[in-house]
Amino acid sequence: MSDPRSLFSALGRRDLFRAAAAVTATGGLLGCSGAGAVLPAAAQGVLPDGPLQPGQGDIPGDHYLGSEPDAVRWGYVPAIGAEPVLTVRSGQTVTIDTVSHEGILEDQGRDPVAWFARHGVAADGVLTDAVAIARDYRRTPRDFDADGPHVITGPIFVEGARPGDVLKIETLSAVPRVPYGVISSRHGKGALARTRDGGAPDGITVDEIMPPVGTDGRPTGDPQQQGNVSLFTAVRPGADGLPQGVLPYGDGQEVAFGLRPFMGTMGVAHAAAGSENAPELNSIPPTLGGGNIDIRLLGPDSAFYLPVRSEGALFYVGDPHLAMGDGEVALTALEGSLRATFRLTVCRPGEGTAPSPAFGYPFGETPDAWVPIGLSDPDGVIGGQETDLGVAMRRAVVNALDFLEADRGMDRATAYAYLSAAADFSVSQVVDRTVGIHGVIPKAHFPT
């Protein structure tokens, strides 16, 4: 196995940055009032020769937010009216040091120094904010089986944002903080999960469940004895010099794949709650407020539009990914901490600066495509949980039709025919209780 302590110097942080997270203008994206200037190339900086510890190295944003224990929620998102940890003006940028939950969770011992040491990472190669969260987090009591896993940073109050507006979230950069990540599969979760009654879900047999039923140690009540699978994944340069995640298998073989960093969770406060760990705030299911949306297109050079339901919007982030396939079938992506920079801009009704569907539903955009989104149960756990991909598909198609009709001037019948002939609809993820579908409508098909 490659020694992760040497991976930064092997890659060269400039190469890693250029390949994984170049800061660029979101060219062709809809503008909103208060939008600031594009970050200059000089603000990109280079990655240091070791882990990107909190606040060290280049901070390209107008503001900086770390993930110290008092600035995060572990497993839950902020409620409407939550106390912000930072206030910004519309159009300003903020750089956030996010922390991956993998390596700090209870089934991994809640000791990242010890867990990563077993995979060749020296203590000084582990992020100090990850260590602090695992050791010192006290905001809410942890229940491994009930809580979400994600470390949620925020909320950020955006001045001028009010219910009825849209918050436009532009991801300007997403820089890996360490040259490694983790991919996990846990019992009772994932595309091939065992059902609550111990059987197999429709379409597969008990023998096809993953992780295998014979390794299910959940009845012990000890997270470390549950038999979950967490695969340490080193990052190293490929033949083209670009960074790759590397998984060894068999007799000295390995599979390598390119990085594509993005934030799995970006959201605004969507629900009122009586406590910070109320079920309706669980970080796992995506909602109308975004949250754990897990759409891999929403990396650098993208925009994510969310309907505002709280004064100040109360933006939060978490679940940083180094790479993910559509579907995220095993349960997690290649999880790894990122330093991400965002521009947060308020869009008002009637300005024409946000896609029309975004005033009631999450909506994405890249320089090349519009990305309508559908969720199987967008109010999260409220009123029960629905995991039907058909529901998510229908909503994604309706949102696409609404966009084409209201924003592009197409009649609905023509728009429906166009989507059938020329747009793609993909599974975002099937593992977050509320499942997701997203469409890709190429901008090149339309006159400018």
QUIJO-V891482 format. One record per residue. N is the residue number from 1. RES is the residue in one letter. PHI is phi in radians with two decimals (* if undefined). D_CENTER is the distance of its C-alpha to the mean C-alpha in Angstrom with 1 decimal. Layout:
n->N res->RES phi->PHI d_center->D_CENTER
n->N res->RES phi->PHI d_center->D_CENTER
This chain:
n->1 res->M phi->* d_center->27.8
n->2 res->S phi->-1.10 d_center->26.9
n->3 res->D phi->-1.39 d_center->27.1
n->4 res->P phi->-1.06 d_center->23.8
n->5 res->R phi->-1.14 d_center->25.9
n->6 res->S phi->-1.79 d_center->27.3
n->7 res->L phi->-1.22 d_center->24.2
n->8 res->F phi->-1.06 d_center->23.6
n->9 res->S phi->-1.21 d_center->27.2
n->10 res->A phi->-1.16 d_center->27.3
n->11 res->L phi->-1.30 d_center->24.5
n->12 res->G phi->1.35 d_center->25.5
n->13 res->R phi->-1.13 d_center->22.7
n->14 res->R phi->-1.11 d_center->23.7
n->15 res->D phi->-1.14 d_center->23.2
n->16 res->L phi->-1.08 d_center->19.8
n->17 res->F phi->-1.11 d_center->18.7
n->18 res->R phi->-1.08 d_center->20.4
n->19 res->A phi->-1.33 d_center->19.0
n->20 res->A phi->-1.74 d_center->15.3
n->21 res->A phi->-2.79 d_center->14.7
n->22 res->A phi->-1.06 d_center->17.8
n->23 res->V phi->-1.35 d_center->18.0
n->24 res->T phi->-2.43 d_center->19.4
n->25 res->A phi->-1.24 d_center->20.5
n->26 res->T phi->-1.45 d_center->18.7
n->27 res->G phi->-1.07 d_center->22.0
n->28 res->G phi->1.49 d_center->23.0
n->29 res->L phi->-1.47 d_center->20.4
n->30 res->L phi->-1.11 d_center->21.9
n->31 res->G phi->-1.64 d_center->23.0
n->32 res->C phi->-2.19 d_center->23.2
n->33 res->S phi->-1.07 d_center->25.8
n->34 res->G phi->1.55 d_center->25.3
n->35 res->A phi->-1.14 d_center->23.2
n->36 res->G phi->-1.59 d_center->23.9
n->37 res->A phi->-1.29 d_center->24.9
n->38 res->V phi->-1.14 d_center->22.7
n->39 res->L phi->-1.10 d_center->22.1
n->40 res->P phi->-1.21 d_center->25.0
n->41 res->A phi->-1.03 d_center->24.7
n->42 res->A phi->-1.12 d_center->26.5
n->43 res->A phi->-1.38 d_center->23.7
n->44 res->Q phi->-1.17 d_center->21.5
n->45 res->G phi->1.21 d_center->23.5
n->46 res->V phi->-2.28 d_center->23.3
n->47 res->L phi->-1.43 d_center->21.6
n->48 res->P phi->-1.25 d_center->24.0
n->49 res->D phi->-1.51 d_center->25.7
n->50 res->G phi->-2.58 d_center->23.9
n->51 res->P phi->-1.07 d_center->20.7
n->52 res->L phi->-1.49 d_center->19.2
n->53 res->Q phi->-1.23 d_center->20.3
n->54 res->P phi->-0.91 d_center->19.5
n->55 res->G phi->1.31 d_center->21.1
n->56 res->Q phi->-1.57 d_center->22.8
n->57 res->G phi->1.41 d_center->23.1
n->58 res->D phi->-1.27 d_center->22.2
n->59 res->I phi->-2.11 d_center->20.6
n->60 res->P phi->-1.32 d_center->20.5
n->61 res->G phi->-1.35 d_center->19.4
n->62 res->D phi->-1.13 d_center->22.1
n->63 res->H phi->-2.26 d_center->20.6
n->64 res->Y phi->-2.25 d_center->19.0
n->65 res->L phi->-2.35 d_center->17.1
n->66 res->G phi->-1.62 d_center->16.9
n->67 res->S phi->-2.00 d_center->15.5
n->68 res->E phi->-1.17 d_center->18.9
n->69 res->P phi->-0.94 d_center->19.5
n->70 res->D phi->-1.43 d_center->20.9
n->71 res->A phi->-1.88 d_center->17.9
n->72 res->V phi->-2.23 d_center->15.3
n->73 res->R phi->-2.10 d_center->15.2
n->74 res->W phi->-1.84 d_center->14.6
n->75 res->G phi->1.67 d_center->13.5
n->76 res->Y phi->-2.48 d_center->14.0
n->77 res->V phi->-1.79 d_center->13.0
n->78 res->P phi->-1.20 d_center->15.8
n->79 res->A phi->-1.55 d_center->18.6
n->80 res->I phi->-0.97 d_center->20.5
n->81 res->G phi->1.48 d_center->22.9
n->82 res->A phi->-1.11 d_center->21.1
n->83 res->E phi->-1.26 d_center->22.4
n->84 res->P phi->-1.30 d_center->20.4
n->85 res->V phi->-1.76 d_center->20.0
n->86 res->L phi->-2.77 d_center->20.3
n->87 res->T phi->-2.14 d_center->21.9
n->88 res->V phi->-2.31 d_center->21.6
n->89 res->R phi->-1.54 d_center->23.5
n->90 res->S phi->-1.01 d_center->22.2
n->91 res->G phi->1.62 d_center->21.6
n->92 res->Q phi->-1.42 d_center->21.1
n->93 res->T phi->-1.94 d_center->18.4
n->94 res->V phi->-2.42 d_center->16.7
n->95 res->T phi->-1.75 d_center->15.5
n->96 res->I phi->-2.17 d_center->13.3
n->97 res->D phi->-1.48 d_center->13.6
n->98 res->T phi->-1.55 d_center->10.5
n->99 res->V phi->-2.19 d_center->11.3
n->100 res->S phi->-1.29 d_center->10.1
n->101 res->H phi->-1.33 d_center->11.8
n->102 res->E phi->-1.25 d_center->13.4
n->103 res->G phi->1.76 d_center->16.9
n->104 res->I phi->-2.03 d_center->17.4
n->105 res->L phi->-1.26 d_center->17.4
n->106 res->E phi->-1.12 d_center->20.8
n->107 res->D phi->-1.29 d_center->21.3
n->108 res->Q phi->-1.85 d_center->21.0
n->109 res->G phi->1.71 d_center->23.5
n->110 res->R phi->0.92 d_center->21.5
n->111 res->D phi->-2.54 d_center->23.0
n->112 res->P phi->-1.11 d_center->20.8
n->113 res->V phi->-1.08 d_center->23.9
n->114 res->A phi->-1.21 d_center->25.7
n->115 res->W phi->-1.16 d_center->23.0
n->116 res->F phi->-1.24 d_center->22.2
n->117 res->A phi->-1.06 d_center->25.9
n->118 res->R phi->-1.16 d_center->26.5
n->119 res->H phi->-2.03 d_center->24.7
n->120 res->G phi->1.56 d_center->26.6
n->121 res->V phi->-1.66 d_center->24.6
n->122 res->A phi->-1.20 d_center->26.9
n->123 res->A phi->-1.01 d_center->26.4
n->124 res->D phi->-1.38 d_center->26.0
n->125 res->G phi->-1.69 d_center->23.2
n->126 res->V phi->-1.77 d_center->21.0
n->127 res->L phi->-1.19 d_center->19.1
n->128 res->T phi->-1.21 d_center->21.3
n->129 res->D phi->-1.25 d_center->18.6
n->130 res->A phi->-1.13 d_center->17.2
n->131 res->V phi->-1.08 d_center->20.9
n->132 res->A phi->-1.14 d_center->21.6
n->133 res->I phi->-1.13 d_center->18.9
n->134 res->A phi->-1.04 d_center->20.1
n->135 res->R phi->-1.50 d_center->23.7
n->136 res->D phi->-2.02 d_center->23.8
n->137 res->Y phi->-1.11 d_center->21.3
n->138 res->R phi->-2.38 d_center->23.6
n->139 res->R phi->-1.00 d_center->22.1
n->140 res->T phi->-2.34 d_center->21.9
n->141 res->P phi->-1.14 d_center->23.5
n->142 res->R phi->-1.59 d_center->21.3
n->143 res->D phi->-2.25 d_center->21.9
n->144 res->F phi->-1.00 d_center->20.0
n->145 res->D phi->-1.41 d_center->20.8
n->146 res->A phi->-1.81 d_center->20.0
n->147 res->D phi->-1.37 d_center->17.2
n->148 res->G phi->-1.22 d_center->13.5
n->149 res->P phi->-1.54 d_center->12.4
n->150 res->H phi->-1.34 d_center->9.6
n->151 res->V phi->-1.56 d_center->10.9
n->152 res->I phi->-1.80 d_center->10.3
n->153 res->T phi->-1.79 d_center->11.9
n->154 res->G phi->2.28 d_center->14.2
n->155 res->P phi->-1.56 d_center->15.4
n->156 res->I phi->-1.89 d_center->16.7
n->157 res->F phi->-1.52 d_center->19.8
n->158 res->V phi->-1.78 d_center->20.2
n->159 res->E phi->-1.04 d_center->24.0
n->160 res->G phi->1.61 d_center->25.4
n->161 res->A phi->-1.29 d_center->22.5
n->162 res->R phi->-2.51 d_center->24.1
n->163 res->P phi->-0.94 d_center->23.7
n->164 res->G phi->1.77 d_center->24.3
n->165 res->D phi->-1.50 d_center->22.5
n->166 res->V phi->-2.12 d_center->19.2
n->167 res->L phi->-1.72 d_center->16.8
n->168 res->K phi->-1.64 d_center->15.8
n->169 res->I phi->-1.98 d_center->12.8
n->170 res->E phi->-1.73 d_center->13.5
n->171 res->T phi->-1.48 d_center->11.4
n->172 res->L phi->-1.60 d_center->14.5
n->173 res->S phi->-2.74 d_center->13.5
n->174 res->A phi->-2.60 d_center->11.1
n->175 res->V phi->-1.84 d_center->13.6
n->176 res->P phi->-1.02 d_center->13.6
n->177 res->R phi->-1.54 d_center->15.4
n->178 res->V phi->-2.46 d_center->17.0
n->179 res->P phi->-1.60 d_center->18.3
n->180 res->Y phi->-2.84 d_center->17.0
n->181 res->G phi->-2.67 d_center->14.3
n->182 res->V phi->-2.45 d_center->14.5
n->183 res->I phi->-2.06 d_center->14.2
n->184 res->S phi->-2.15 d_center->15.3
n->185 res->S phi->-2.28 d_center->17.1
n->186 res->R phi->-2.21 d_center->18.6
n->187 res->H phi->-1.06 d_center->21.6
n->188 res->G phi->1.43 d_center->21.3
n->189 res->K phi->-2.41 d_center->17.7
n->190 res->G phi->1.74 d_center->16.5
n->191 res->A phi->-1.17 d_center->18.3
n->192 res->L phi->-1.99 d_center->21.6
n->193 res->A phi->-1.34 d_center->21.6
n->194 res->R phi->-1.16 d_center->24.9
n->195 res->T phi->-1.36 d_center->25.7
n->196 res->R phi->-1.07 d_center->26.6
n->197 res->D phi->-1.51 d_center->30.3
n->198 res->G phi->1.59 d_center->29.9
n->199 res->G phi->-1.64 d_center->30.4
n->200 res->A phi->-1.77 d_center->28.6
n->201 res->P phi->-1.24 d_center->26.6
n->202 res->D phi->-0.97 d_center->28.3
n->203 res->G phi->1.76 d_center->28.7
n->204 res->I phi->-2.34 d_center->28.8
n->205 res->T phi->-1.76 d_center->31.2
n->206 res->V phi->-1.01 d_center->30.8
n->207 res->D phi->-1.20 d_center->31.4
n->208 res->E phi->-1.70 d_center->28.3
n->209 res->I phi->-1.12 d_center->25.9
n->210 res->M phi->-2.26 d_center->23.3
n->211 res->P phi->-1.02 d_center->23.5
n->212 res->P phi->-0.98 d_center->27.3
n->213 res->V phi->-0.99 d_center->28.9
n->214 res->G phi->-1.12 d_center->31.4
n->215 res->T phi->-1.77 d_center->28.9
n->216 res->D phi->-1.35 d_center->27.6
n->217 res->G phi->-1.83 d_center->28.5
n->218 res->R phi->-1.04 d_center->27.0
n->219 res->P phi->-1.05 d_center->30.5
n->220 res->T phi->-1.18 d_center->31.1
n->221 res->G phi->1.38 d_center->28.9
n->222 res->D phi->-1.84 d_center->27.8
n->223 res->P phi->-0.93 d_center->24.1
n->224 res->Q phi->-1.31 d_center->25.4
n->225 res->Q phi->-1.87 d_center->27.7
n->226 res->Q phi->-1.33 d_center->25.4
n->227 res->G phi->1.39 d_center->25.4
n->228 res->N phi->-1.26 d_center->21.7
n->229 res->V phi->-2.03 d_center->20.7
n->230 res->S phi->-2.23 d_center->18.5
n->231 res->L phi->-1.80 d_center->19.1
n->232 res->F phi->-1.14 d_center->19.1
n->233 res->T phi->-2.24 d_center->18.3
n->234 res->A phi->-1.33 d_center->20.0
n->235 res->V phi->-1.95 d_center->19.3
n->236 res->R phi->-2.61 d_center->22.5
n->237 res->P phi->-1.25 d_center->24.0
n->238 res->G phi->-1.50 d_center->25.0
n->239 res->A phi->-1.08 d_center->28.3
n->240 res->D phi->-1.57 d_center->27.2
n->241 res->G phi->1.48 d_center->26.1
n->242 res->L phi->-1.52 d_center->22.4
n->243 res->P phi->-1.23 d_center->20.0
n->244 res->Q phi->-2.35 d_center->19.2
n->245 res->G phi->-1.43 d_center->17.8
n->246 res->V phi->-2.23 d_center->21.0
n->247 res->L phi->-1.99 d_center->21.7
n->248 res->P phi->-1.36 d_center->25.3
n->249 res->Y phi->-2.75 d_center->27.2
n->250 res->G phi->1.03 d_center->30.8
n->251 res->D phi->-1.65 d_center->33.6
n->252 res->G phi->1.33 d_center->32.1
n->253 res->Q phi->-1.62 d_center->29.9
n->254 res->E phi->-2.73 d_center->26.3
n->255 res->V phi->-2.10 d_center->23.7
n->256 res->A phi->-2.19 d_center->21.8
n->257 res->F phi->-2.59 d_center->18.9
n->258 res->G phi->-1.25 d_center->17.5
n->259 res->L phi->-1.46 d_center->14.3
n->260 res->R phi->-2.63 d_center->11.8
n->261 res->P phi->-1.15 d_center->9.3
n->262 res->F phi->-2.87 d_center->6.2
n->263 res->M phi->-1.55 d_center->3.3
n->264 res->G phi->-1.20 d_center->0.8
n->265 res->T phi->-2.09 d_center->3.4
n->266 res->M phi->-2.44 d_center->6.3
n->267 res->G phi->-2.71 d_center->9.5
n->268 res->V phi->-2.22 d_center->13.3
n->269 res->A phi->-1.01 d_center->15.7
n->270 res->H phi->-2.18 d_center->16.9
n->271 res->A phi->-2.42 d_center->19.3
n->272 res->A phi->-1.49 d_center->22.3
n->273 res->A phi->-2.68 d_center->22.9
n->274 res->G phi->-1.49 d_center->25.8
n->275 res->S phi->-2.61 d_center->23.9
n->276 res->E phi->-1.28 d_center->20.7
n->277 res->N phi->-2.06 d_center->20.1
n->278 res->A phi->-1.16 d_center->21.2
n->279 res->P phi->-0.97 d_center->19.9
n->280 res->E phi->-1.24 d_center->18.7
n->281 res->L phi->-1.83 d_center->16.2
n->282 res->N phi->-0.94 d_center->14.7
n->283 res->S phi->-1.38 d_center->10.9
n->284 res->I phi->-1.30 d_center->10.8
n->285 res->P phi->-1.39 d_center->11.8
n->286 res->P phi->-1.20 d_center->10.3
n->287 res->T phi->-2.46 d_center->13.2
n->288 res->L phi->-1.09 d_center->15.1
n->289 res->G phi->-1.52 d_center->13.4
n->290 res->G phi->1.49 d_center->9.9
n->291 res->G phi->1.38 d_center->7.8
n->292 res->N phi->-1.37 d_center->5.9
n->293 res->I phi->-1.34 d_center->6.4
n->294 res->D phi->0.90 d_center->5.1
n->295 res->I phi->-1.97 d_center->7.4
n->296 res->R phi->-1.22 d_center->8.1
n->297 res->L phi->-1.22 d_center->10.5
n->298 res->L phi->-1.58 d_center->8.5
n->299 res->G phi->-1.75 d_center->9.1
n->300 res->P phi->-0.93 d_center->12.2
n->301 res->D phi->1.43 d_center->14.9
n->302 res->S phi->-2.05 d_center->13.0
n->303 res->A phi->-2.29 d_center->13.3
n->304 res->F phi->-2.25 d_center->11.6
n->305 res->Y phi->-1.90 d_center->14.4
n->306 res->L phi->-2.31 d_center->14.5
n->307 res->P phi->-1.23 d_center->17.8
n->308 res->V phi->-1.50 d_center->18.9
n->309 res->R phi->-2.16 d_center->20.5
n->310 res->S phi->-2.32 d_center->21.3
n->311 res->E phi->-0.95 d_center->23.3
n->312 res->G phi->1.40 d_center->21.3
n->313 res->A phi->1.18 d_center->18.1
n->314 res->L phi->1.08 d_center->16.6
n->315 res->F phi->-1.34 d_center->13.3
n->316 res->Y phi->-2.50 d_center->10.7
n->317 res->V phi->-2.44 d_center->7.4
n->318 res->G phi->3.09 d_center->6.1
n->319 res->D phi->0.93 d_center->4.7
n->320 res->P phi->-1.22 d_center->5.3
n->321 res->H phi->-2.10 d_center->6.3
n->322 res->L phi->-1.56 d_center->9.9
n->323 res->A phi->-2.90 d_center->10.4
n->324 res->M phi->-2.74 d_center->9.9
n->325 res->G phi->-1.57 d_center->12.6
n->326 res->D phi->-0.96 d_center->12.7
n->327 res->G phi->1.83 d_center->13.2
n->328 res->E phi->0.86 d_center->11.5
n->329 res->V phi->-1.13 d_center->15.0
n->330 res->A phi->-1.32 d_center->15.7
n->331 res->L phi->2.37 d_center->13.0
n->332 res->T phi->-2.03 d_center->10.5
n->333 res->A phi->-1.45 d_center->9.4
n->334 res->L phi->-1.32 d_center->11.1
n->335 res->E phi->-1.45 d_center->9.4
n->336 res->G phi->-2.90 d_center->10.6
n->337 res->S phi->-1.12 d_center->10.8
n->338 res->L phi->-2.22 d_center->10.5
n->339 res->R phi->-1.73 d_center->12.7
n->340 res->A phi->-2.02 d_center->11.1
n->341 res->T phi->-2.07 d_center->13.6
n->342 res->F phi->-2.19 d_center->13.3
n->343 res->R phi->-1.84 d_center->16.2
n->344 res->L phi->-1.98 d_center->16.5
n->345 res->T phi->-2.32 d_center->19.3
n->346 res->V phi->-1.51 d_center->21.0
n->347 res->C phi->-1.99 d_center->22.3
n->348 res->R phi->-1.66 d_center->25.4
n->349 res->P phi->-1.03 d_center->26.9
n->350 res->G phi->1.51 d_center->29.5
n->351 res->E phi->-1.35 d_center->28.4
n->352 res->G phi->1.29 d_center->27.0
n->353 res->T phi->-1.84 d_center->24.1
n->354 res->A phi->-2.41 d_center->21.3
n->355 res->P phi->-0.97 d_center->21.3
n->356 res->S phi->-0.94 d_center->23.4
n->357 res->P phi->-1.08 d_center->21.2
n->358 res->A phi->-1.19 d_center->18.6
n->359 res->F phi->-1.31 d_center->21.1
n->360 res->G phi->-2.36 d_center->20.5
n->361 res->Y phi->-2.75 d_center->17.3
n->362 res->P phi->-1.01 d_center->13.9
n->363 res->F phi->-2.61 d_center->14.6
n->364 res->G phi->-2.01 d_center->13.2
n->365 res->E phi->-2.71 d_center->15.4
n->366 res->T phi->-2.14 d_center->15.9
n->367 res->P phi->-1.04 d_center->19.3
n->368 res->D phi->-1.87 d_center->20.5
n->369 res->A phi->-2.69 d_center->19.3
n->370 res->W phi->-1.68 d_center->18.5
n->371 res->V phi->-2.23 d_center->15.8
n->372 res->P phi->-1.25 d_center->16.9
n->373 res->I phi->-2.20 d_center->14.8
n->374 res->G phi->-2.32 d_center->16.3
n->375 res->L phi->-2.12 d_center->15.4
n->376 res->S phi->-1.27 d_center->17.9
n->377 res->D phi->-2.71 d_center->18.1
n->378 res->P phi->-1.27 d_center->16.5
n->379 res->D phi->-1.69 d_center->18.3
n->380 res->G phi->1.20 d_center->16.5
n->381 res->V phi->-1.42 d_center->19.2
n->382 res->I phi->-1.13 d_center->21.8
n->383 res->G phi->1.35 d_center->24.7
n->384 res->G phi->1.76 d_center->23.4
n->385 res->Q phi->-2.13 d_center->20.5
n->386 res->E phi->-2.00 d_center->20.7
n->387 res->T phi->-2.13 d_center->19.1
n->388 res->D phi->-1.59 d_center->21.2
n->389 res->L phi->-1.10 d_center->19.6
n->390 res->G phi->-1.09 d_center->22.7
n->391 res->V phi->-1.08 d_center->21.9
n->392 res->A phi->-1.08 d_center->18.5
n->393 res->M phi->-1.11 d_center->20.4
n->394 res->R phi->-1.07 d_center->23.1
n->395 res->R phi->-1.19 d_center->20.9
n->396 res->A phi->-1.09 d_center->19.1
n->397 res->V phi->-1.18 d_center->22.6
n->398 res->V phi->-1.10 d_center->24.1
n->399 res->N phi->-1.11 d_center->21.5
n->400 res->A phi->-1.15 d_center->22.2
n->401 res->L phi->-1.09 d_center->25.9
n->402 res->D phi->-1.04 d_center->25.7
n->403 res->F phi->-1.15 d_center->24.1
n->404 res->L phi->-1.14 d_center->26.7
n->405 res->E phi->-1.29 d_center->29.5
n->406 res->A phi->-1.38 d_center->28.8
n->407 res->D phi->-1.80 d_center->27.3
n->408 res->R phi->-1.97 d_center->29.0
n->409 res->G phi->1.32 d_center->32.2
n->410 res->M phi->-1.48 d_center->32.3
n->411 res->D phi->-1.23 d_center->34.3
n->412 res->R phi->-1.14 d_center->32.3
n->413 res->A phi->-1.13 d_center->34.4
n->414 res->T phi->-1.17 d_center->33.9
n->415 res->A phi->-1.08 d_center->30.1
n->416 res->Y phi->-1.10 d_center->29.9
n->417 res->A phi->-1.12 d_center->32.0
n->418 res->Y phi->-1.05 d_center->30.0
n->419 res->L phi->-1.04 d_center->26.7
n->420 res->S phi->-1.18 d_center->28.6
n->421 res->A phi->-1.57 d_center->30.0
n->422 res->A phi->-2.39 d_center->27.4
n->423 res->A phi->-1.76 d_center->23.8
n->424 res->D phi->-1.93 d_center->21.4
n->425 res->F phi->-2.15 d_center->19.3
n->426 res->S phi->-2.16 d_center->16.8
n->427 res->V phi->-1.33 d_center->15.1
n->428 res->S phi->-1.25 d_center->11.3
n->429 res->Q phi->-2.81 d_center->11.2
n->430 res->V phi->-2.14 d_center->14.2
n->431 res->V phi->-2.19 d_center->13.1
n->432 res->D phi->-1.87 d_center->11.6
n->433 res->R phi->1.21 d_center->15.2
n->434 res->T phi->-1.45 d_center->14.6
n->435 res->V phi->-1.63 d_center->14.1
n->436 res->G phi->-2.35 d_center->13.2
n->437 res->I phi->-2.23 d_center->15.0
n->438 res->H phi->-2.30 d_center->14.6
n->439 res->G phi->-1.73 d_center->17.6
n->440 res->V phi->-2.25 d_center->18.4
n->441 res->I phi->-1.88 d_center->21.5
n->442 res->P phi->-1.13 d_center->22.9
n->443 res->K phi->-1.19 d_center->24.3
n->444 res->A phi->-1.11 d_center->27.1
n->445 res->H phi->-1.34 d_center->28.7
n->446 res->F phi->-2.08 d_center->29.5
n->447 res->P phi->-1.13 d_center->31.9
n->448 res->T phi->-1.27 d_center->30.7
